[in-house]
Amino acid sequence: MRVYRDDILEPTALPWLRQGQDFVLEEDNESGYGISKDNIVRTWNKENGLESYFNCSGSPDFSPIEKAWQSPKQYVKKKILLGRRDY
């Protein structure tokens, strides 16, 4: 959680917030930035006025990027099933 806060939120989101830019951060329901009320990421979001909402992870209906991962996932699964002889 600290890495996400320090390496993603601080350098990326904070400058936008300081400039008064309006945006909402979409996050999947990853435990690193979600559920717990005393979570350091949720605390950081609240202290800095960053609005976020949780999306269904892996749902192509709500997250268009998931469709882009379909082909690479199938390729990797195929390679794993074929085994080491193909490498």
DSSP file (Angstrom, degrees, kcal/mol; ACC not computed):
  #  RESIDUE AA STRUCTURE BP1 BP2  ACC     N-H-->O    O-->H-N    N-H-->O    O-->H-N    TCO  KAPPA ALPHA  PHI   PSI    X-CA   Y-CA   Z-CA
    1    1 A M     >        0   0    0      0, 0.0     4,-2.4     0, 0.0     5,-0.2   0.000 360.0 360.0 360.0 -37.5    0.0    0.0    0.0
    2    2 A R  H  >  +     0   0    0      1,-0.2     4,-3.5     2,-0.2     5,-0.3   0.897 360.0  52.3 -64.6 -39.0    2.8    2.4    0.8
    3    3 A V  H  >>S+     0   0    0      2,-0.2     4,-3.2     1,-0.2     5,-0.5   0.931 110.2  48.0 -63.3 -44.8    4.4    1.8   -2.7
    4    4 A Y  I  >>S+     0   0    0      2,-0.2     5,-2.2     3,-0.2     4,-1.5   0.929 117.1  43.1 -60.4 -45.7    1.1    2.6   -4.4
    5    5 A R  I  <>S+     0   0    0     -4,-2.4     5,-2.7     3,-0.2    -2,-0.2   0.952 122.8  36.6 -64.0 -50.1    0.7    5.7   -2.3
    6    6 A D  I  <5S+     0   0    0     -4,-3.5    -2,-0.2    -5,-0.2    -3,-0.2   0.848 127.1  33.2 -76.6 -35.7    4.3    6.9   -2.6
    7    7 A D  I  <5S+     0   0    0     -4,-3.2    -3,-0.2    -5,-0.3    -1,-0.2   0.650 133.2  20.5 -98.9 -16.8    5.0    5.9   -6.2
    8    8 A I  I  XXS+     0   0    0     -4,-1.5     4,-1.7    -5,-0.5     5,-0.7   0.755 126.1  37.0-114.6 -59.9    1.7    6.4   -7.9
    9    9 A L  I  >XS+     0   0    0     -5,-2.2     5,-2.1     3,-0.2     4,-1.0   0.946 116.2  49.4 -65.9 -49.9   -0.6    8.7   -5.9
   10   10 A E  I  4<S+     0   0    0     -5,-2.7     4,-0.2    -6,-0.2    -1,-0.2   0.950 120.9  31.9 -57.8 -54.9    1.9   11.2   -4.7
   11   11 A P  I  45S+     0   0    0      0, 0.0    -1,-0.2     0, 0.0    -2,-0.2   0.761 132.1  30.3 -78.7 -21.5    3.7   11.9   -8.0
   12   12 A T  I  X5S+     0   0    0     -4,-1.7     4,-0.7     3,-0.1    -3,-0.2   0.891 126.8  29.2-102.0 -54.8    0.7   11.5  -10.3
   13   13 A A  I  X<S+     0   0    0     -4,-1.0     4,-2.4    -5,-0.7     3,-0.2   0.884 110.7  63.4 -78.9 -39.0   -2.5   12.4   -8.6
   14   14 A L  H  ><S+     0   0    0     -5,-2.1     4,-2.6     1,-0.2     5,-0.2   0.884  99.7  52.1 -59.4 -43.7   -1.3   15.0   -6.1
   15   15 A P  H  > S+     0   0    0      0, 0.0     4,-1.6     0, 0.0    -1,-0.2   0.903 111.0  49.1 -59.6 -38.6   -0.1   17.5   -8.8
   16   16 A W  H  <>S+     0   0    0     -4,-0.7     5,-2.4    -3,-0.2     4,-0.5   0.931 111.7  48.7 -63.4 -44.9   -3.5   17.4  -10.4
   17   17 A L  H ><5S+     0   0    0     -4,-2.4     3,-1.1     1,-0.2    -1,-0.2   0.900 109.7  51.8 -62.9 -40.9   -5.2   17.9   -7.1
   18   18 A R  H 3<5S+     0   0    0     -4,-2.6    -1,-0.2     1,-0.3    -2,-0.2   0.813 107.3  53.2 -66.3 -30.3   -3.0   20.9   -6.3
   19   19 A Q  T 3<5S-     0   0    0     -4,-1.6    -1,-0.3    -5,-0.2    -2,-0.2   0.530 117.6-113.9 -80.8  -5.8   -3.8   22.5   -9.6
   20   20 A G  T < 5 +     0   0    0     -3,-1.1     2,-0.2    -4,-0.5    -3,-0.2   0.672  58.0 163.0  81.2  17.3   -7.5   22.2   -8.9
   21   21 A Q      < -     0   0    0     -5,-2.4     2,-0.6    -6,-0.2    -1,-0.2  -0.493  35.0-131.8 -70.1 135.9   -8.0   19.7  -11.7
   22   22 A D        +     0   0    0     -2,-0.2     2,-0.3     2,-0.0    -1,-0.1  -0.792  46.5 133.6 -90.3 124.9  -11.3   17.7  -11.4
   23   23 A F        -     0   0    0     -2,-0.6    28,-0.5     2,-0.0     2,-0.4  -0.973  42.5-138.1-160.9 160.5  -11.0   14.0  -11.8
   24   24 A V  E     -a   51   0A   0     -2,-0.3     2,-0.5    26,-0.1    28,-0.2  -0.991  22.1-133.2-124.1 132.2  -12.1   10.8  -10.2
   25   25 A L  E     -a   52   0A   0     26,-2.6    28,-1.8    -2,-0.4     2,-0.5  -0.731  13.3-149.2 -88.9 126.7   -9.8    7.9   -9.8
   26   26 A E  E     +a   53   0A   0     -2,-0.5     2,-0.4    26,-0.2    28,-0.2  -0.849  21.7 176.3 -95.6 125.8  -11.1    4.4  -10.8
   27   27 A E  E     -a   54   0A   0     26,-2.5    28,-3.0    -2,-0.5     2,-0.1  -0.963  26.4-127.1-127.4 145.3   -9.7    1.6   -8.8
   28   28 A D  E     -a   55   0A   0     -2,-0.4     2,-0.5    26,-0.2    28,-0.2  -0.278  45.3 -90.3 -78.2 179.1  -10.5   -2.1   -8.9
   29   29 A N        +     0   0    0     26,-0.7     6,-0.2    25,-0.1     5,-0.1  -0.022  68.8 155.7 -86.0  35.1  -11.3   -3.8   -5.7
   30   30 A E    >   -     0   0    0     -2,-0.5     3,-1.6     1,-0.1     4,-0.4  -0.394  49.1-130.4 -60.8 132.9   -7.7   -4.7   -5.0
   31   31 A S  G >  S+     0   0    0      1,-0.3     3,-0.6     2,-0.2     5,-0.3   0.746 100.2  73.0 -61.6 -22.7   -7.2   -5.2   -1.3
   32   32 A G  G 3  S+     0   0    0      1,-0.2     9,-0.3     3,-0.1    -1,-0.3   0.768 115.2  17.4 -64.9 -26.0   -4.1   -2.9   -1.4
   33   33 A Y  G <  S+     0   0    0     -3,-1.6    -1,-0.2    -5,-0.1    -2,-0.2   0.150 122.1  52.2-131.4  23.4   -6.3    0.2   -1.8
   34   34 A G  S <  S+     0   0    0     -3,-0.6     5,-0.2    -4,-0.4     8,-0.1   0.423  81.1  35.0-121.0-109.1   -9.7   -0.8   -0.8
   35   35 A I  S    S+     0   0    0     -6,-0.2    -4,-0.1    -5,-0.1    -3,-0.1   0.589  84.2  83.6 -40.6 -55.3  -11.8   -2.4    1.9
   36   36 A S    >   -     0   0    0     -5,-0.3     3,-1.2     1,-0.1     6,-0.2  -0.261  64.8-144.3 -64.2 136.3  -10.3   -1.4    5.3
   37   37 A K  T 3  S+     0   0    0      1,-0.3    -1,-0.1     5,-0.1    -2,-0.0   0.756 102.3  50.6 -71.1 -24.1  -11.4    1.9    6.7
   38   38 A D  T 3  S+     0   0    0      4,-0.1    -1,-0.3     5,-0.0     2,-0.2   0.147  80.0 136.1 -99.6  20.4   -7.9    2.4    8.3
   39   39 A N    <>  -     0   0    0     -3,-1.2     4,-2.4    -5,-0.2     5,-0.2  -0.459  58.3-134.2 -65.2 133.8   -6.2    1.7    5.0
   40   40 A I  H  > S+     0   0    0      1,-0.2     4,-2.2     2,-0.2    -1,-0.1   0.809 104.3  52.3 -66.0 -28.8   -3.4    4.2    4.3
   41   41 A V  H  > S+     0   0    0     -9,-0.3     4,-2.8     2,-0.2    -1,-0.2   0.929 110.3  46.6 -72.4 -44.4   -4.4    4.7    0.7
   42   42 A R  H  > S+     0   0    0      2,-0.2     4,-2.4     1,-0.2    -2,-0.2   0.905 113.2  50.7 -61.9 -39.8   -8.0    5.5    1.7
   43   43 A T  H  X S+     0   0    0     -4,-2.4     4,-2.7     2,-0.2    -2,-0.2   0.930 110.8  48.4 -62.1 -45.5   -6.7    7.8    4.4
   44   44 A W  H  X S+     0   0    0     -4,-2.2     4,-1.9     2,-0.2     6,-0.2   0.926 110.8  51.2 -60.3 -46.2   -4.4    9.5    1.8
   45   45 A N  H  X>S+     0   0    0     -4,-2.8     5,-2.7     1,-0.2     4,-0.5   0.927 113.1  45.0 -56.7 -46.7   -7.3    9.9   -0.7
   46   46 A K  H ><5S+     0   0    0     -4,-2.4     3,-0.9     1,-0.2    -2,-0.2   0.925 112.3  50.3 -65.7 -45.5   -9.5   11.5    2.0
   47   47 A E  H 3<5S+     0   0    0     -4,-2.7    -1,-0.2     1,-0.2    -2,-0.2   0.803 117.3  41.1 -63.3 -29.7   -6.9   13.8    3.3
   48   48 A N  H 3<5S-     0   0    0     -4,-1.9    -1,-0.2    -5,-0.2    -2,-0.2   0.359 112.0-115.1-102.8   4.3   -6.1   15.0   -0.2
   49   49 A G  T <<5 +     0   0    0     -3,-0.9     2,-0.7    -4,-0.5    -3,-0.2   0.780  58.4 157.0  70.9  27.5   -9.7   15.3   -1.5
   50   50 A L      < -     0   0    0     -5,-2.7     2,-0.4    -6,-0.2    -1,-0.2  -0.776  30.7-150.3 -90.2 117.6   -9.2   12.5   -4.1
   51   51 A E  E     +a   24   0A   0     -2,-0.7   -26,-2.6   -28,-0.5     2,-0.3  -0.689  24.2 167.9 -84.5 137.2  -12.5   10.9   -5.0
   52   52 A S  E     -a   25   0A   0     -2,-0.4     2,-0.3   -28,-0.2   -26,-0.2  -0.969  18.7-159.3-142.9 159.7  -12.3    7.3   -6.1
   53   53 A Y  E     -a   26   0A   0    -28,-1.8   -26,-2.5    -2,-0.3     2,-0.5  -0.980  22.4-117.9-138.4 154.4  -14.7    4.5   -6.8
   54   54 A F  E     -a   27   0A   0     -2,-0.3     2,-0.2   -28,-0.2   -26,-0.2  -0.777  26.8-162.9 -97.2 133.3  -14.2    0.8   -6.9
   55   55 A N  E     -a   28   0A   0    -28,-3.0     2,-0.7    -2,-0.5   -26,-0.7  -0.676  34.8 -91.2-107.4 162.8  -14.9   -1.1  -10.1
   56   56 A C    >   -     0   0    0     -2,-0.2     3,-1.6   -28,-0.2     6,-0.2  -0.655  47.9-126.9 -74.3 114.6  -15.4   -4.8  -10.6
   57   57 A S  T 3  S+     0   0    0     -2,-0.7    -1,-0.1     1,-0.3    -3,-0.0  -0.393  88.9  13.0 -65.7 138.1  -11.9   -6.1  -11.3
   58   58 A G  T 3  S+     0   0    0      1,-0.2    -1,-0.3    -2,-0.1     3,-0.1   0.569  89.9 134.1  76.5   9.4  -11.7   -8.2  -14.5
   59   59 A S    X>  -     0   0    0     -3,-1.6     4,-1.9     1,-0.2     3,-0.9  -0.822  39.7-166.4 -96.5 109.8  -15.1   -7.0  -15.7
   60   60 A P  T 34 S+     0   0    0      0, 0.0     7,-0.2     0, 0.0    -1,-0.2   0.736  86.9  65.0 -66.4 -20.1  -14.9   -6.0  -19.4
   61   61 A D  T 34 S+     0   0    0      1,-0.2    -2,-0.0    -3,-0.1    -3,-0.0   0.854 116.8  25.3 -68.0 -33.3  -18.3   -4.3  -19.1
   62   62 A F  T <4 S+     0   0    0     -3,-0.9    -1,-0.2     1,-0.2    -5,-0.0   0.596 127.3  44.5-105.9 -15.3  -17.0   -1.8  -16.7
   63   63 A S    ><  -     0   0    0     -4,-1.9     3,-2.1     1,-0.1     4,-0.4  -0.829  60.9-167.8-135.5  95.1  -13.3   -1.7  -17.6
   64   64 A P  T >> S+     0   0    0      0, 0.0     3,-1.2     0, 0.0     4,-0.7   0.755  83.7  69.8 -56.4 -27.0  -12.6   -1.6  -21.4
   65   65 A I  H >> S+     0   0    0      1,-0.3     4,-0.8     2,-0.2     3,-0.6   0.784  84.8  70.7 -63.3 -25.3   -8.9   -2.4  -20.9
   66   66 A E  H X4 S+     0   0    0     -3,-2.1     3,-0.7     1,-0.2     4,-0.4   0.848  92.0  57.5 -60.4 -33.8   -9.9   -5.9  -19.8
   67   67 A K  H X4 S+     0   0    0     -3,-1.2     3,-1.0    -4,-0.4     4,-0.4   0.845 100.1  58.3 -64.9 -32.9  -10.8   -6.7  -23.4
   68   68 A A  H << S+     0   0    0     -4,-0.7     3,-0.3    -3,-0.6    -1,-0.2   0.759 101.3  55.9 -68.3 -24.2   -7.3   -5.8  -24.6
   69   69 A W  T <X S+     0   0    0     -4,-0.8     4,-2.2    -3,-0.7    -1,-0.2   0.562  83.3  87.3 -85.1  -8.2   -5.8   -8.4  -22.3
   70   70 A Q  H <> S+     0   0    0     -3,-1.0     4,-2.1    -4,-0.4    -1,-0.2   0.931  89.3  44.9 -60.3 -49.7   -7.8  -11.3  -23.8
   71   71 A S  H  > S+     0   0    0     -4,-0.4     4,-2.4    -3,-0.3    -1,-0.2   0.937 114.0  47.5 -63.8 -48.5   -5.4  -12.2  -26.6
   72   72 A P  H  > S+     0   0    0      0, 0.0     4,-2.5     0, 0.0    -1,-0.2   0.901 111.7  51.8 -60.4 -37.8   -2.2  -12.0  -24.5
   73   73 A K  H  X S+     0   0    0     -4,-2.2     4,-2.5     1,-0.2    -2,-0.2   0.921 110.6  47.7 -63.0 -42.8   -3.8  -14.1  -21.8
   74   74 A Q  H  X S+     0   0    0     -4,-2.1     4,-2.3    -5,-0.2    -1,-0.2   0.901 111.3  51.4 -65.0 -39.9   -4.9  -16.8  -24.3
   75   75 A Y  H  X S+     0   0    0     -4,-2.4     4,-2.2     2,-0.2    -2,-0.2   0.931 111.8  46.1 -61.3 -46.9   -1.4  -16.8  -25.8
   76   76 A V  H  X S+     0   0    0     -4,-2.5     4,-2.5     1,-0.2    -2,-0.2   0.919 111.6  51.2 -64.6 -43.7    0.3  -17.3  -22.5
   77   77 A K  H  X S+     0   0    0     -4,-2.5     4,-2.2     1,-0.2    -1,-0.2   0.912 110.1  50.5 -59.9 -41.8   -2.2  -20.0  -21.5
   78   78 A K  H  X S+     0   0    0     -4,-2.3     4,-1.8     1,-0.2    -1,-0.2   0.922 111.1  48.1 -62.6 -44.5   -1.5  -21.8  -24.7
   79   79 A K  H  X S+     0   0    0     -4,-2.2     4,-1.3     1,-0.2    -1,-0.2   0.888 110.6  51.3 -64.2 -39.5    2.3  -21.6  -24.2
   80   80 A I  H  < S+     0   0    0     -4,-2.5     3,-0.2     1,-0.2    -1,-0.2   0.909 110.4  49.0 -64.4 -41.3    2.0  -22.9  -20.7
   81   81 A L  H  < S+     0   0    0     -4,-2.2    -1,-0.2     1,-0.2    -2,-0.2   0.828 106.8  55.9 -68.7 -31.6    0.0  -25.9  -21.8
   82   82 A L  H  < S-     0   0    0     -4,-1.8     3,-0.3     1,-0.2    -1,-0.2   0.801 102.0-149.3 -72.3 -27.8    2.4  -26.8  -24.5
   83   83 A G    ><  -     0   0    0     -4,-1.3     3,-1.0    -3,-0.2    -1,-0.2  -0.289  34.0 -46.2  90.5-174.7    5.3  -27.0  -22.1
   84   84 A R  G >  S+     0   0    0      1,-0.2     3,-2.3     2,-0.1    -1,-0.2   0.691 112.6  82.9 -71.3 -21.6    9.0  -26.3  -22.2
   85   85 A R  G 3  S+     0   0    0     -3,-0.3    -1,-0.2     1,-0.3    -2,-0.1   0.721  88.0  57.3 -60.4 -19.9    9.6  -28.2  -25.5
   86   86 A D  G <         0   0    0     -3,-1.0    -1,-0.3     1,-0.2    -2,-0.1   0.454 360.0 360.0 -89.1  -0.6    8.5  -25.1  -27.5
   87   87 A Y    <         0   0    0     -3,-2.3    -1,-0.2    -4,-0.1    -2,-0.2   0.456 360.0 360.0 -98.6 360.0   11.1  -22.8  -25.9
